[in-house]
Amino acid sequence: MLDPLKNLSQEQLDSFKAEGYLIVPDVFDPGDLEPLRTELDRLVDTEARRLQSVGELTDIYEGIDFDRRLAAIHRDSPEAAQKILQHFEDFKSSGMNAPEMFNTIVNPKLLGAVSSILESKEIVASSVYRIRCKLPDIARGDVPWHQDSGYYAEHCDEKLIVTCWVPLVTATVENGCMQVLPKTHRGRVALHHTGGNSGFLVINDEDLPAESNQAVAAECPVGGVVFMTNRTPHCSTPNTSDHIRWSVDLRYQSAAVPNNVGVIPESIEEDGEADERFYEKVTVACYPPDADFYVNSEQHPERVEGYQKFYARRLAYAKTKKRFFSRERWPAGATVETYSRG
């Protein structure tokens, strides 16, 4: 349940509404994020040892700090480092599905702040969350200008979905912190293009708001959070430091915003297809490919699920191979294609 002591002040809320983002340096207590850091470090170690055992990696840099270990491995073998990064995306071995990740998502202090932004205690979290490992001087770590709404269903354009960007090391300009465009979140969702760096959606320069030359560097210490609206243009800059910029981004919305809470496939065929009724129900969500779930509710506390049900829901969605909605709206490919909101 949320921690009301971490509710944001009226001054902070006014700033969030006016600027479209808010940096709060002390949402978490000092030790709150250490279990997640430790689990991610363990996953790096496990996969590095496996690669070493099959002769694909010589030095696993045991004992090097978490913030630098994978960068050292990458300098020796970019191929091995890429396999370790892919290891994070594998469902069963991924830190994305670890209890430590779940505990971060449902942290009462974070939920207290989110509740005050949403003006609701009925909070749904989205499985649209990511672990970001930005290695030094790697192009794919640079995320172009976009709005999170560019990835969401059009019927959610006017809804508020709060992005919580949580650094696991202090985020600075040097190691590639985010850049945001203040006061540009009230207009239409911009035209997004596909075919950008690493398949990211991108807002071309000519489609950025006129205020785009007023970008702000969202530097943030460990324990802090950068809160943004889903319509706030932001990007991620190069990491020119000697260490990794680890972070996670989490997303929350009021239960009144379209979601797929409680919708899971009753059965999944061998080819990964679920019952058509599942897809009909799930596509009402703002981001249908992933499972939404309650993290706080005073009206229906029985709907707040623990880790095991959270894991089961994510597993059920991961087993469905049908790519619906997002992949259909913005086809992947090397050539740039456009999608217009009309």
Rosetta blueprint (number, residue, H / E / L):
1 M L
2 L L
3 D L
4 P H
5 L H
6 K H
7 N L
8 L L
9 S L
10 Q H
11 E H
12 Q H
13 L H
14 D H
15 S H
16 F H
17 K H
18 A H
19 E H
20 G L
21 Y E
22 L E
23 I E
24 V E
25 P L
26 D L
27 V L
28 F L
29 D L
30 P L
31 G L
32 D L
33 L L
34 E H
35 P H
36 L H
37 R H
38 T H
39 E H
40 L H
41 D H
42 R H
43 L H
44 V H
45 D H
46 T H
47 E H
48 A H
49 R H
50 R H
51 L H
52 Q H
53 S H
54 V L
55 G L
56 E L
57 L L
58 T L
59 D L
60 I L
61 Y L
62 E L
63 G L
64 I L
65 D L
66 F H
67 D H
68 R H
69 R H
70 L H
71 A H
72 A H
73 I H
74 H H
75 R H
76 D H
77 S L
78 P H
79 E H
80 A H
81 A H
82 Q H
83 K H
84 I H
85 L H
86 Q H
87 H H
88 F L
89 E L
90 D L
91 F L
92 K L
93 S L
94 S L
95 G H
96 M H
97 N H
98 A L
99 P H
100 E H
101 M H
102 F H
103 N H
104 T H
105 I H
106 V L
107 N L
108 P H
109 K H
110 L H
111 L H
112 G H
113 A H
114 V H
115 S H
116 S H
117 I H
118 L H
119 E L
120 S L
121 K L
122 E L
123 I E
124 V E
125 A E
126 S E
127 S L
128 V L
129 Y L
130 R E
131 I E
132 R E
133 C E
134 K E
135 L L
136 P L
137 D L
138 I L
139 A H
140 R H
141 G H
142 D L
143 V E
144 P E
145 W E
146 H E
147 Q L
148 D H
149 S H
150 G H
151 Y H
152 Y L
153 A L
154 E H
155 H H
156 C H
157 D L
158 E L
159 K L
160 L L
161 I E
162 V E
163 T E
164 C E
165 W E
166 V E
167 P E
168 L L
169 V L
170 T L
171 A E
172 T L
173 V L
174 E L
175 N L
176 G L
177 C L
178 M E
179 Q E
180 V E
181 L L
182 P L
183 K L
184 T L
185 H L
186 R L
187 G L
188 R L
189 V L
190 A L
191 L L
192 H E
193 H E
194 T L
195 G L
196 G L
197 N H
198 S H
199 G H
200 F L
201 L L
202 V E
203 I L
204 N L
205 D H
206 E H
207 D H
208 L L
209 P L
210 A H
211 E H
212 S H
213 N H
214 Q H
215 A L
216 V E
217 A E
218 A L
219 E L
220 C E
221 P L
222 V L
223 G L
224 G L
225 V E
226 V E
227 F E
228 M E
229 T L
230 N L
231 R L
232 T L
233 P L
234 H E
235 C E
236 S E
237 T L
238 P L
239 N L
240 T L
241 S L
242 D L
243 H L
244 I L
245 R E
246 W E
247 S E
248 V E
249 D E
250 L E
251 R E
252 Y E
253 Q E
254 S E
255 A L
256 A L
257 V L
258 P L
259 N L
260 N L
261 V L
262 G L
263 V L
264 I L
265 P L
266 E L
267 S L
268 I E
269 E L
270 E L
271 D L
272 G L
273 E L
274 A E
275 D L
276 E H
277 R H
278 F H
279 Y H
280 E H
281 K H
282 V H
283 T L
284 V L
285 A L
286 C L
287 Y L
288 P L
289 P L
290 D L
291 A L
292 D E
293 F E
294 Y E
295 V E
296 N E
297 S L
298 E L
299 Q L
300 H L
301 P H
302 E H
303 R H
304 V L
305 E L
306 G L
307 Y H
308 Q H
309 K H
310 F H
311 Y H
312 A H
313 R H
314 R H
315 L H
316 A H
317 Y H
318 A H
319 K H
320 T L
321 K L
322 K L
323 R L
324 F L
325 F L
326 S H
327 R H
328 E H
329 R H
330 W L
331 P L
332 A L
333 G L
334 A L
335 T L
336 V L
337 E L
338 T E
339 Y E
340 S L
341 R L
342 G L
